[in-house]
Amino acid sequence: MESLWPKIEQGYSSPPIDTLKKQGEHLETISNKILTYDIDTGVFEDVKWSTSGKAIKSNFYIHAPHLNNYKYLLLYIIHDFMTLYPIHIGSFDREEVIPKANDKQEFEEMIAEILGSEKTKHIINTLYTRSQPKPQAVSIVSHQ
């Protein structure tokens, strides 16, 4: 019997988490992997605003492995389980209501605003500076 499944469309739509991963890779590149990133994702049930009743939330952390594995939660995204947009973007440097992006372009513009903010610049510069390997003490031995 032949498959009764529909054809899976490759590249159907790039999920927002791909944008976060790509930006995390850029952070690793510009910091020579002194700073890295972590993303953790969870599914939540009984979400009232979600049409499917479920939502996916992903947290994006700046990770400083040389600073006792310190992680800073820079932002999070949350959207309906079955749809990518609209997507809500939370950042702890904002006091207002959590904004939402209705499409990929709006999402990337909002992420660019957060990543390019003065607060984010301060965070990455501080973590980078504090994560630098400490020079090792050299003992000088006198041979007489």
Residue, then its C-alpha position, 0 to 999 in steps of 0.5 A: m500500500e502506498s503512503l496516505w500521508p500528505k507531502i511534507e513541504q521542506g522549508y515551509s516556514s522558518p520558525p522564529i527560534d531559527t532567528l534567535k539561534k542565528q543571532g546566538e551564533h553571531l554573538e559567539t563569533i564576535s566574542n570569539k566564543i567567550l560568550t555563547y548562548d542557550i535557548d530553552t523551550g517549553v510547551f504550556e497547556d491551557v493557554k487562554w489566548s492561544t487558538s490551539g490552547k497550547a503555547i511555545k515559549s523560548n528563553f534566550y540566554i547570554h551564557a558566560p561559561h568562563l564566569n562560573n557558567y553565568k546565564y543572563l536571560l535577555l529575552y523570551i518569545i511565546h507563540d501559539f503551538m500551531t502558528l508562528y505569528p503573531i509572536h510575543i517578545g518579552s525583554f526585561d529592559r522594557e517596562e511596557v506591555i509585551p509587544k507582539a510581531n505579526d510577521k517575520q519582518e516585524f519580529e526581526e525588527m523587534i529583535a534587532e531593537i533589543l539586541g542593539s539596545e544600550k542595555t544589551k551592549h552594556i550586558i555583553n561588554t560587562l560579561y565579555t570583560r569579566s569572562q576574560p581568562k586571568p593571566q596565570a602567575v609565573s614563578i621565577v626560579s633562580h638557579q644559582 
